[in-house]
């Protein structure tokens, strides 16, 4: 595919989803190319993947969210980026940012949305004695974790499941679901 969609990935932490998107994007038939990685956390381990795969990256503090979003929009516009993927990104983007960017933004969340929006997902799922959990890739709208669902994957919760084991189990599925969802967005 010649005309890959110029994409920016936003991260705040380990970047394991970023890694899976980078790996998929190296396939010539994958619809996007990552042209920029933005982190709001200078210590995010995910930045190492930017370095390893020689992808441009930027750190912008999100302490002042208005300034953060201004910085991001400047870089995104400069690089003619047309698609944003949020991958473990812990800032809620404002309505103004979403409207100004004006193109598709997608996010991954570690639950079967619309259940368990927000933080501490796995703990809340276990406390509610759910039989299943999973992960969801969805479009980003101003309402938290509420945009249209692209794809979802369900996992079974074992009797002896812990927050950590559930997190690991779901992350393994996330790494497959995110690239599949990107393909599905541009099919
Ligand atoms: C993932 O489990 C992702 O679903 C979650 O953060 C983790 C990031 O892992 N995202 C959210 O909770 C967003 N509400 P990663 O940095 O290794 O990709």
Boltz pocket constraint, residues with backbone or C-beta under 6 A from the ligand:
constraints:
  - pocket:
      binder: B
      contacts: [[A, 11], [A, 12], [A, 13], [A, 14], [A, 15], [A, 16], [A, 17], [A, 18], [A, 46], [A, 87], [A, 88], [A, 89], [A, 108], [A, 109], [A, 110], [A, 118], [A, 135], [A, 167], [A, 171], [A, 174]]
      max_distance: 6.0
